Amino acid sequence: MRLGFRVLATAALLSACHSQGAVVAPIAAAQAQAPTSRVELCADFRLALSGPLCVRELTPTEQSQRGSSVRLEYAGANVVRRLRINGRGFPEPDDDDCTEHRYRYLAGELAESTGYSAAGSVCERTLYSDHATRIRWVDAWGRAAFSNDRLYTEERVERDARGFVVRTRFFGADGSPVHLTGNAHELRFVRDAQGLEARTCYFDEHGQPAENGYRAHCLSFERDQFGTDIARQSWGVDDKPSVDFAGGQRYSREVDRVGNVLATHFLRTDGSPISTEDGHCATLQFQYDARGFRTAGACLDGQGRPARYREGNASWRMSPDAFGHTREARYFDLQGAPFAYEAGFARYELERDTFGRVTERHYFLADDKPGQKNGPASIHYDFDDRNSETKRSYFDAAGKPALFKGCAVLQTEYDSFRQAERRSCRGGDGKLLRGSDGVAITVWHYDAKGLMSEERFLDENERPIAQNDGYARVEHQYDALGTDHDARHYAVDGSEVKLPRFKWLVVRVPHSDEFWPGHSREEALGRIESARRELLAGMPFEQALRQFGDTTVSVTHPGDVGYMSLTRVYSTVRMADESLKVGEYSEVVEIPYGFALYQRSE
């Protein structure tokens, strides 16, 4: 094998990989591991007081045909190591870039879970106490893990006699109750005979029924033998079918004989199809190769005809490398021709290092020429021995250094906690250069909790310089939950620069030269005008974003676009926003890709 991983050479796994390779796993030098007493290949797992438990044990052949499976390694009765692997037997990163988790126990009860990337760095760490009824998220050094996409740093749970969580509540770093999206502070679970969630319901901090961010009080699930949810329905506080903002109430899935999802169908309460996500797709359809790699996907409308994803393409295809990781992806239009979707390229190719990290991205246009509409033809990435990206270099179609946002190279330095502390913009000759933001060097400082406390901006001579919004330094302030709620901006001479902060709500409109699957201009205008009326009548901004908007909704800062210098925005936006007082809403304004309205928040 040409990959530099440690081989786990068990007979079952070798059989699953057809004797061509084995599961690869990082070696974390500081993490001792108990001897493995036995190994299970599983479709999935659920977490109990005693650690991970296998949902359904797989044969080597079944595992080799699934896109994702779990390998559990035991020491005695407890799982000490869990790996996520693909059909070829190699690590498959999860959403946190973790390919494996290791577990520590006290008296047979779960005490700690630590996730590692393929390169061996800690990507997730969870501490359990009081018989695993208190769960805390911390970083590799034990500090509370604050996050931009959630407010809570702790869960307090209740478990049933089998050790499964049946109730969980969420708390911030100061110990106060916090909400998820919507008004939910607490989740309660009904579990099936295997311990998998059959029903999940949401409640507020007083224990009263609440809705999640999509108008559902409860979600119910049906699962196949592999634990895959093949049907989900939404229910309101009256225990009747609830309808989300898009009009959908449930989905159903088709799966193959080993549990790979072949199609997801989105449905109204009456069972008729509806497009509820990913553009005009009432059905998302998928194909796989013989080793479970997802090779193709298509968007279909309610009649089963090709339709467009949110990005404008109708379908895509991917091919794997020898280790089951994406090597190439292509995008196609309704007629099956190559299509440069929203990001500006129709195809990309990836190269990886011995840890599976992407080191090269090569982009191609619809005519298969190197390049992309809004960026370089190629990007090269360098990493240090702690798995942190240290350099990003841009190249044109001829392989020569190219400027992207004013920089041919972005070089990043880190502190002892792997926090970025200095980023430099350089030209192809390696000399410092001012980027499109007017800055050559950005310097970051952090407080004892790991939260960014200050940003400084420097020119190519490493002297303070005002970036394009007019300030050279920013001081950040946080509330007790670790949420960035205020910032003070300073000019080069140290005087304070007062900038307004805004939220926005956007409804997109298609243009004649693009395939954006949005609303007609009239529909989009009517939709955002309805949003403004509802906001003026008292609708919470987050609810309006979900009901009317076309952008992703942040949990911590819904709709926030930050501090803005109104000298650098579209003239229509400047005229609408410059007279707003805190809390006021702007008139609806038209911007190049749709309609927007703003609220001044500071």
C-alpha positions as CSV (number, residue, x, y, z in Angstrom):
1,M,0.0,0.0,0.0
2,R,1.2,3.5,-0.8
3,L,-0.7,5.2,2.1
4,G,1.3,5.7,5.2
5,F,-1.3,4.3,7.7
6,R,-1.1,1.6,10.3
7,V,-2.8,-1.6,9.0
8,L,-5.4,-3.4,11.0
9,A,-5.0,-6.9,9.6
10,T,-7.8,-8.9,11.0
11,A,-9.0,-11.8,8.9
12,A,-12.6,-10.4,8.7
13,L,-11.4,-7.1,7.5
14,L,-9.0,-8.5,4.9
15,S,-11.9,-10.5,3.6
16,A,-14.1,-7.4,3.4
17,C,-11.4,-5.6,1.4
18,H,-10.9,-8.7,-0.8
19,S,-7.3,-9.0,0.4
20,Q,-6.4,-5.7,-1.4
21,G,-6.0,-3.5,1.6
22,A,-7.1,-2.9,5.2
23,V,-8.7,-0.2,7.3
24,V,-6.2,2.6,7.9
25,A,-6.1,4.4,11.1
26,P,-4.0,7.2,12.6
27,I,-1.6,6.7,15.5
28,A,-2.3,9.2,18.3
29,A,1.0,9.0,20.2
30,A,-0.4,10.4,23.5
31,Q,-3.4,8.0,23.5
32,A,-2.8,4.6,25.1
33,Q,-5.1,1.8,23.8
34,A,-6.1,-1.3,25.6
35,P,-5.5,-4.6,23.7
36,T,-8.4,-5.5,21.4
37,S,-10.3,-8.6,22.5
38,R,-12.7,-8.7,19.6
39,V,-13.9,-6.7,16.6
40,E,-17.4,-6.1,15.1
41,L,-18.3,-4.7,11.7
42,C,-21.6,-2.8,12.1
43,A,-24.1,-0.9,10.0
44,D,-24.2,1.8,12.7
45,F,-24.1,2.3,16.4
46,R,-26.0,3.8,19.3
47,L,-24.5,5.2,22.4
48,A,-25.4,3.9,25.8
49,L,-24.0,4.3,29.3
50,S,-21.7,1.4,28.6
51,G,-20.4,3.0,25.4
52,P,-21.2,2.3,21.7
53,L,-23.4,-0.6,20.8
54,C,-23.7,-2.3,17.4
55,V,-27.0,-1.7,15.6
56,R,-26.6,-4.7,13.3
57,E,-23.5,-6.7,12.7
58,L,-22.4,-6.9,9.1
59,T,-20.8,-9.7,7.1
60,P,-17.5,-8.7,5.4
61,T,-19.4,-8.8,2.1
62,E,-22.1,-6.5,3.3
63,Q,-19.6,-4.1,4.8
64,S,-17.7,-4.0,1.5
65,Q,-20.9,-2.8,-0.4
66,R,-21.9,0.0,2.0
67,G,-21.0,3.6,1.6
68,S,-20.4,3.9,5.4
69,S,-20.1,1.4,8.2
70,V,-18.7,1.2,11.7
71,R,-15.9,-0.9,13.1
72,L,-16.0,-1.4,16.8
73,E,-13.0,-2.7,18.7
74,Y,-13.5,-4.1,22.2
75,A,-11.4,-4.5,25.3
76,G,-13.4,-6.8,27.5
77,A,-17.1,-5.8,27.5
78,N,-16.6,-2.2,26.3
79,V,-15.8,-0.6,23.0
80,V,-12.5,1.2,23.2
81,R,-12.2,2.3,19.6
82,R,-14.7,3.1,16.9
83,L,-13.8,3.7,13.3
84,R,-16.0,5.0,10.5
85,I,-15.0,3.2,7.3
86,N,-16.2,3.1,3.6
87,G,-16.8,0.0,1.5
88,R,-13.1,-0.2,0.6
89,G,-12.3,-0.4,4.3
90,F,-10.6,3.0,4.6
91,P,-11.4,5.9,7.0
92,E,-14.5,7.9,6.1
93,P,-14.5,11.4,7.8
94,D,-17.7,12.5,9.6
95,D,-18.9,16.1,9.6
96,D,-16.2,17.0,12.2
97,D,-13.5,15.4,10.1
98,C,-13.2,12.6,12.6
99,T,-12.4,9.1,11.3
100,E,-12.1,7.4,14.7
101,H,-13.2,7.8,18.3
102,R,-11.6,6.3,21.4
103,Y,-13.4,5.7,24.7
104,R,-12.4,5.8,28.3
105,Y,-14.5,4.2,31.1
106,L,-14.8,4.4,34.9
107,A,-16.3,1.3,36.6
108,G,-17.6,0.2,33.2
109,E,-19.4,3.5,32.5
110,L,-18.6,6.0,29.8
111,A,-16.2,8.8,31.0
112,E,-14.7,10.2,27.9
113,S,-14.9,10.1,24.1
114,T,-12.1,11.6,21.9
115,G,-12.3,11.9,18.1
116,Y,-9.3,11.9,15.8
117,S,-8.8,12.9,12.2
118,A,-6.9,10.6,9.8
119,A,-3.8,12.7,10.5
120,G,-4.1,12.1,14.3
121,S,-5.2,15.5,15.5
122,V,-8.1,15.8,18.0
123,C,-11.3,16.9,16.2
124,E,-13.8,16.3,19.0
125,R,-13.7,15.6,22.7
126,T,-16.6,14.9,25.1
127,L,-16.5,14.4,28.9
128,Y,-19.1,12.4,30.8
129,S,-19.7,12.6,34.6
130,D,-22.3,11.6,37.2
131,H,-23.0,8.2,35.6
132,A,-22.8,9.9,32.2
133,T,-25.8,12.1,33.0
134,R,-23.7,15.3,32.4
135,I,-22.0,15.7,29.1
136,R,-19.5,18.5,28.3
137,W,-17.8,19.4,25.0
138,V,-14.2,20.5,25.4
139,D,-11.3,21.0,23.1
140,A,-8.1,19.0,23.1
141,W,-6.8,20.9,26.1
142,G,-10.0,20.6,28.2
143,R,-11.4,24.1,27.6
144,A,-15.1,24.5,26.9
145,A,-15.7,24.0,23.2
146,F,-17.6,27.1,22.1
147,S,-19.1,26.9,18.6
148,N,-20.3,29.3,15.9
149,D,-23.3,27.0,15.1
150,R,-24.6,26.2,18.6
151,L,-24.9,28.0,22.0
152,Y,-24.6,25.1,24.4
153,T,-21.5,23.5,25.8
154,E,-23.2,21.0,28.1
155,E,-26.1,18.5,28.1
156,R,-27.8,17.1,31.1
157,V,-29.5,13.8,30.3
158,E,-31.7,11.1,31.8
159,R,-31.2,7.5,30.7
160,D,-33.5,4.5,30.7
161,A,-32.7,1.1,32.3
162,R,-30.8,0.1,29.2
163,G,-28.5,3.2,29.5
164,F,-30.0,5.1,26.5
165,V,-30.7,8.8,26.7
166,V,-34.5,9.5,26.9
167,R,-34.3,13.2,27.8
168,T,-31.7,15.8,27.3
169,R,-31.5,19.5,28.1
170,F,-29.0,22.1,26.9
171,F,-26.9,24.5,28.9
172,G,-24.4,27.3,28.2
173,A,-21.0,27.8,29.6
174,D,-22.5,29.7,32.5
175,G,-24.8,26.9,33.4
176,S,-28.0,28.7,32.1
177,P,-30.5,26.9,29.9
178,V,-30.2,27.7,26.2
179,H,-32.3,27.1,23.2
180,L,-31.7,25.2,20.0
181,T,-33.3,26.6,16.8
182,G,-36.8,27.6,17.4
183,N,-37.9,27.7,21.1
184,A,-36.6,24.2,22.1
185,H,-34.4,23.7,25.2
186,E,-35.2,20.1,25.8
187,L,-35.5,16.9,23.7
188,R,-37.3,13.7,24.7
189,F,-36.9,10.4,23.0
190,V,-39.0,7.3,22.5
191,R,-36.7,4.4,21.5
192,D,-37.3,1.1,19.8
193,A,-36.2,-2.3,20.9
194,Q,-32.7,-1.6,19.6
195,G,-32.4,1.7,21.4
196,L,-32.7,3.8,18.2
197,E,-34.9,6.9,18.1
198,A,-38.5,6.2,17.1
199,R,-39.8,9.6,18.1
200,T,-38.1,12.9,19.1
201,C,-40.1,15.7,20.7
202,Y,-39.1,19.3,21.6
203,F,-39.9,21.2,24.8
204,D,-39.0,24.6,26.2
205,E,-37.1,25.3,29.5
206,H,-40.3,25.0,31.4
207,G,-41.1,21.6,30.0
208,Q,-43.9,22.9,27.8
209,P,-44.3,21.6,24.2
210,A,-42.3,23.7,21.8
211,E,-41.5,23.7,18.1
212,N,-38.1,23.2,16.5
213,G,-36.9,25.5,13.7
214,Y,-39.2,23.9,11.2
215,R,-42.6,24.1,13.0
216,A,-42.4,20.5,14.2
217,H,-43.0,19.5,17.9
218,C,-42.2,15.9,17.2
219,L,-40.5,13.8,14.6
220,S,-41.3,10.1,14.2
221,F,-39.0,7.6,12.4
222,E,-39.3,4.2,10.7
223,R,-36.0,2.3,10.2
224,D,-34.8,-0.6,8.2
225,Q,-32.8,-3.6,9.6
226,F,-29.6,-1.5,9.3
227,G,-30.9,1.4,11.3
228,T,-31.4,3.7,8.3
229,D,-34.4,6.0,8.7
230,I,-36.5,5.1,5.7
231,A,-39.4,7.4,6.7
232,R,-39.8,10.5,8.8
233,Q,-43.0,12.5,9.7
234,S,-43.5,15.8,11.5
235,W,-46.1,16.3,14.2
236,G,-47.4,19.5,15.8
237,V,-48.1,20.2,19.5
238,D,-51.7,19.0,18.9
239,D,-50.2,15.6,17.7
240,K,-51.5,16.2,14.2
241,P,-49.3,16.2,11.1
242,S,-47.5,19.5,11.0
243,V,-46.4,21.3,7.9
244,D,-43.0,23.1,7.7
245,F,-42.5,26.5,6.1
246,A,-42.1,24.9,2.6
247,G,-45.3,22.9,2.9
248,G,-43.7,19.5,3.5
249,Q,-44.6,17.1,6.3
250,R,-42.6,13.9,5.7
251,Y,-40.1,12.0,3.6
252,S,-39.7,8.4,2.6
253,R,-36.6,6.6,1.3
254,E,-35.7,3.7,-0.9
255,V,-32.7,1.7,0.1
256,D,-30.8,-1.2,-1.5
257,R,-30.2,-4.6,0.1
258,V,-27.3,-3.3,2.3
259,G,-28.9,0.0,3.4
260,N,-27.5,2.5,0.9
261,V,-30.1,5.2,0.2
262,L,-31.2,5.1,-3.4
263,A,-33.9,7.8,-3.3
264,T,-35.5,10.3,-0.9
265,H,-39.0,11.5,-1.6
266,F,-40.4,14.7,0.0
267,L,-44.2,14.6,0.6
268,R,-47.1,16.8,1.7
269,T,-49.5,15.6,4.4
270,D,-51.7,14.1,1.7
271,G,-48.8,12.1,0.3
272,S,-48.3,14.1,-2.8
273,P,-44.8,15.2,-3.8
274,I,-43.4,18.6,-2.8
275,S,-40.0,20.3,-3.3
276,T,-38.9,21.1,0.2
277,E,-35.1,21.4,-0.1
278,D,-32.3,21.5,-2.7
279,G,-34.1,23.6,-5.2
280,H,-36.9,22.0,-7.3
281,C,-36.2,18.5,-6.0
282,A,-39.2,16.5,-4.9
283,T,-37.0,13.4,-5.2
284,L,-33.2,13.1,-4.6
285,Q,-31.9,10.0,-6.5
286,F,-28.5,8.3,-6.0
287,Q,-26.4,5.6,-7.6
288,Y,-23.4,3.6,-6.1
289,D,-20.6,1.5,-7.3
290,A,-20.0,-2.1,-6.2
291,R,-18.1,-0.9,-3.1
292,G,-20.8,1.5,-1.8
293,F,-19.3,4.8,-3.2
294,R,-22.0,7.2,-4.2
295,T,-21.2,7.8,-7.8
296,A,-24.2,9.9,-9.0
297,G,-27.1,12.0,-7.9
298,A,-30.1,13.5,-9.7
299,C,-32.8,16.0,-8.8
300,L,-36.3,15.1,-9.9
301,D,-39.6,17.0,-9.8
302,G,-42.9,15.7,-8.6
303,Q,-43.5,13.9,-11.9
304,G,-40.1,12.2,-11.9
305,R,-38.7,14.5,-14.5
306,P,-35.2,16.1,-14.3
307,A,-35.2,19.3,-12.2
308,R,-32.6,21.6,-10.8
309,Y,-30.8,21.7,-7.5
310,R,-30.4,25.0,-5.7
311,E,-27.0,25.5,-7.4
312,G,-28.6,25.2,-10.8
313,N,-27.4,21.8,-12.0
314,A,-29.8,18.9,-12.6
315,S,-27.4,16.0,-11.8
316,W,-23.8,15.2,-10.8
317,R,-21.4,12.3,-11.0
318,M,-18.4,11.4,-8.9
319,S,-15.6,8.8,-9.1
320,P,-13.5,7.4,-6.3
321,D,-9.8,6.9,-5.9
322,A,-8.4,3.6,-4.7
323,F,-9.3,4.3,-1.1
324,G,-12.9,5.3,-1.7
325,H,-12.5,9.0,-1.5
326,T,-13.7,11.5,-4.1
327,R,-11.2,11.9,-6.9
328,E,-13.4,13.8,-9.4
329,A,-16.9,15.4,-9.6
330,R,-18.8,16.6,-12.6
331,Y,-22.1,18.6,-12.9
332,F,-24.7,18.5,-15.6
333,D,-27.7,20.5,-16.8
334,L,-31.2,19.3,-17.6
335,Q,-30.1,17.9,-21.0
336,G,-27.1,16.1,-19.5
337,A,-24.5,18.5,-20.8
338,P,-21.6,19.8,-18.6
339,F,-22.8,22.6,-16.5
340,A,-20.8,25.3,-14.6
341,Y,-23.0,25.5,-11.5
342,E,-23.3,28.4,-9.1
343,A,-19.6,28.2,-7.9
344,G,-18.4,28.7,-11.5
345,F,-16.9,25.3,-12.5
346,A,-18.3,22.2,-14.1
347,R,-15.8,19.7,-12.9
348,Y,-13.1,19.4,-10.3
349,E,-10.3,16.9,-9.5
350,L,-8.7,16.2,-6.2
351,E,-5.2,15.0,-5.1
352,R,-4.6,13.8,-1.6
353,D,-1.7,13.1,0.7
354,T,-0.9,10.0,2.8
355,F,-3.5,11.0,5.4
356,G,-6.3,11.5,2.9
357,R,-6.2,15.3,3.1
358,V,-6.8,17.2,-0.1
359,T,-3.6,18.8,-1.2
360,E,-4.6,19.9,-4.8
361,R,-7.9,21.0,-6.3
362,H,-8.1,21.5,-10.0
363,Y,-11.2,23.2,-11.6
364,F,-12.5,23.0,-15.1
365,L,-15.1,24.9,-17.1
366,A,-18.0,23.4,-19.1
367,D,-15.8,23.2,-22.2
368,D,-13.3,21.2,-20.0
369,K,-10.7,23.9,-20.1
370,P,-8.9,24.5,-16.8
371,G,-10.3,27.3,-14.7
372,Q,-13.5,28.5,-12.9
373,K,-15.6,31.6,-13.3
374,N,-14.8,33.2,-10.0
375,G,-11.5,31.8,-8.9
376,P,-8.1,30.1,-9.8
377,A,-7.7,27.0,-11.9
378,S,-5.9,25.2,-9.2
379,I,-5.3,25.5,-5.4
380,H,-2.5,23.8,-3.5
381,Y,-2.7,23.2,0.3
382,D,0.2,22.5,2.8
383,F,-0.3,21.2,6.3
384,D,1.9,21.1,9.4
385,D,2.4,18.0,11.6
386,R,-0.6,19.1,13.7
387,N,-3.0,18.8,10.8
388,S,-3.4,22.6,10.4
389,E,-3.3,24.2,7.0
390,T,-0.2,26.4,6.7
391,K,-0.3,27.5,3.1
392,R,-2.8,27.9,0.3
393,S,-1.4,28.7,-3.1
394,Y,-3.4,29.7,-6.2
395,F,-2.4,28.9,-9.9
396,D,-3.8,29.7,-13.3
397,A,-4.5,27.3,-16.1
398,A,-0.9,27.3,-17.1
399,G,0.2,26.3,-13.6
400,K,1.7,29.8,-12.8
401,P,0.9,31.6,-9.6
402,A,-2.3,33.6,-9.9
403,L,-3.9,36.2,-7.7
404,F,-7.2,35.4,-6.0
405,K,-8.7,38.2,-3.9
406,G,-5.3,39.9,-4.3
407,C,-3.2,37.0,-3.1
408,A,-1.2,34.3,-4.8
409,V,-0.4,32.6,-1.4
410,L,-2.2,32.7,1.9
411,Q,0.2,31.7,4.7
412,T,-1.1,30.9,8.2
413,E,0.7,30.5,11.5
414,Y,-0.8,29.0,14.7
415,D,-0.3,29.2,18.4
416,S,0.1,26.2,20.8
417,F,-3.7,25.6,20.8
418,R,-3.8,25.3,16.9
419,Q,-5.6,28.7,16.8
420,A,-4.7,30.8,13.8
421,E,-2.7,33.8,15.0
422,R,-1.2,35.3,11.8
423,R,-2.2,35.2,8.2
424,S,-0.1,36.7,5.4
425,C,-1.0,37.6,1.8
426,R,1.9,37.1,-0.6
427,G,2.5,37.3,-4.3
428,G,3.9,34.6,-6.5
429,D,7.4,35.8,-5.6
430,G,6.8,35.2,-1.9
431,K,6.7,39.0,-1.0
432,L,4.0,40.4,1.2
433,L,1.2,41.9,-0.8
434,R,-2.1,43.7,0.1
435,G,-5.1,41.6,-0.6
436,S,-8.5,42.7,-1.9
437,D,-9.4,43.7,1.6
438,G,-6.5,46.2,1.6
439,V,-4.5,44.2,4.2
440,A,-1.2,42.2,3.9
441,I,-1.1,40.7,7.4
442,T,-3.9,39.8,9.8
443,V,-3.0,39.1,13.4
444,W,-5.4,37.4,15.9
445,H,-5.2,37.2,19.7
446,Y,-7.3,35.0,22.0
447,D,-8.5,35.0,25.6
448,A,-8.0,32.2,28.1
449,K,-11.2,30.5,26.9
450,G,-9.9,30.3,23.3
451,L,-12.3,33.1,22.1
452,M,-10.9,35.6,19.7
453,S,-10.3,38.9,21.6
454,E,-8.5,41.1,19.1
455,E,-7.8,41.4,15.3
456,R,-5.1,43.6,14.0
457,F,-4.4,44.6,10.3
458,L,-0.9,45.4,8.9
459,D,0.5,46.5,5.6
460,E,3.3,44.9,3.6
461,N,5.8,46.7,5.9
462,E,4.1,45.2,8.9
463,R,2.7,48.6,10.0
464,P,-0.9,49.1,11.1
465,I,-3.3,49.8,8.2
466,A,-7.0,50.4,7.9
467,Q,-8.7,47.6,6.0
468,N,-11.4,48.5,3.4
469,D,-14.1,49.2,6.1
470,G,-11.9,51.8,7.7
471,Y,-10.6,50.2,10.8
472,A,-7.1,48.8,11.8
473,R,-8.0,47.0,14.9
474,V,-11.1,45.2,16.4
475,E,-11.7,44.2,20.0
476,H,-14.4,41.5,20.5
477,Q,-16.6,41.1,23.5
478,Y,-18.6,38.0,24.5
479,D,-21.6,37.2,26.6
480,A,-21.6,34.4,29.2
481,L,-22.5,31.8,26.5
482,G,-19.4,32.7,24.5
483,T,-21.4,34.4,21.8
484,D,-19.7,37.4,20.0
485,H,-22.3,40.1,20.8
486,D,-20.3,43.3,20.5
487,A,-17.1,44.6,18.9
488,R,-15.2,47.9,19.0
489,H,-13.4,49.2,16.0
490,Y,-10.3,51.5,16.0
491,A,-8.6,53.5,13.3
492,V,-4.8,53.6,12.8
493,D,-4.5,56.5,15.2
494,G,-6.4,54.7,17.9
495,S,-9.6,56.6,17.6
496,E,-12.8,54.6,17.7
497,V,-14.7,53.9,14.5
498,K,-18.4,53.6,15.0
499,L,-20.0,51.1,12.5
500,P,-23.6,49.9,12.4
501,R,-24.4,46.2,12.5
502,F,-27.2,44.7,10.5
503,K,-29.3,41.6,9.9
504,W,-30.7,40.8,6.5
505,L,-33.4,38.6,4.8
506,V,-32.8,37.7,1.2
507,V,-35.1,36.2,-1.4
508,R,-33.3,35.2,-4.6
509,V,-34.5,35.8,-8.2
510,P,-33.4,33.9,-11.3
511,H,-31.6,35.8,-14.0
512,S,-31.7,35.1,-17.7
513,D,-28.0,34.1,-17.9
514,E,-28.1,31.7,-15.0
515,F,-30.1,28.6,-14.0
516,W,-31.0,29.6,-10.4
517,P,-34.1,27.6,-9.5
518,G,-35.7,30.4,-7.6
519,H,-38.9,32.3,-7.7
520,S,-40.2,34.6,-10.5
521,R,-39.4,38.2,-9.9
522,E,-43.1,38.9,-9.0
523,E,-43.2,36.0,-6.6
524,A,-39.9,36.9,-4.9
525,L,-41.0,40.5,-4.5
526,G,-44.3,39.4,-3.0
527,R,-42.6,37.0,-0.7
528,I,-40.2,39.5,0.8
529,E,-42.9,42.2,1.1
530,S,-44.9,39.6,3.1
531,A,-41.8,39.0,5.3
532,R,-41.5,42.7,6.0
533,R,-45.2,42.9,7.0
534,E,-44.9,40.0,9.3
535,L,-41.7,41.4,10.9
536,L,-43.4,44.8,11.5
537,A,-46.2,42.9,13.1
538,G,-43.8,41.2,15.6
539,M,-42.7,38.0,13.9
540,P,-39.3,36.9,15.3
541,F,-36.5,37.5,12.8
542,E,-35.3,33.9,12.9
543,Q,-38.9,32.6,12.0
544,A,-39.1,35.1,9.1
545,L,-35.7,33.9,7.8
546,R,-37.0,30.3,7.8
547,Q,-40.4,31.1,6.4
548,F,-39.4,33.6,3.7
549,G,-35.6,33.7,3.2
550,D,-33.3,31.9,0.9
551,T,-30.1,31.8,3.0
552,T,-28.8,29.4,5.7
553,V,-29.9,30.4,9.2
554,S,-27.3,30.6,11.8
555,V,-28.2,29.3,15.3
556,T,-26.1,31.9,17.2
557,H,-26.6,35.0,14.9
558,P,-29.7,34.5,12.7
559,G,-29.4,36.7,9.6
560,D,-26.4,38.6,10.9
561,V,-24.3,40.3,8.2
562,G,-22.0,42.0,10.8
563,Y,-20.7,45.5,11.0
564,M,-20.9,47.3,7.6
565,S,-19.3,50.5,6.3
566,L,-22.1,51.9,4.2
567,T,-19.6,53.5,1.8
568,R,-18.8,50.0,0.4
569,V,-22.3,48.6,-0.3
570,Y,-24.7,48.9,-3.2
571,S,-26.1,52.4,-3.5
572,T,-29.7,51.1,-3.0
573,V,-28.6,49.4,0.2
574,R,-26.8,52.5,1.5
575,M,-29.9,54.7,0.8
576,A,-32.2,52.2,2.6
577,D,-29.9,51.6,5.6
578,E,-28.1,54.8,6.4
579,S,-31.0,56.4,8.3
580,L,-32.1,53.3,10.2
581,K,-32.1,53.4,14.0
582,V,-31.4,50.3,16.1
583,G,-34.3,47.8,15.7
584,E,-35.8,49.4,12.6
585,Y,-36.4,47.6,9.3
586,S,-35.4,49.0,5.9
587,E,-37.6,49.1,2.9
588,V,-37.2,46.2,0.4
589,V,-34.2,46.8,-1.9
590,E,-33.2,45.1,-5.1
591,I,-29.7,43.8,-5.3
592,P,-28.1,41.9,-8.2
593,Y,-29.3,38.5,-7.2
594,G,-32.6,39.2,-5.6
595,F,-34.4,41.3,-3.0
596,A,-33.3,42.1,0.5
597,L,-34.5,43.9,3.6
598,Y,-32.3,44.9,6.6
599,Q,-32.7,45.4,10.3
600,R,-30.2,47.5,12.2
601,S,-29.1,45.5,15.2
602,E,-26.5,47.8,16.7
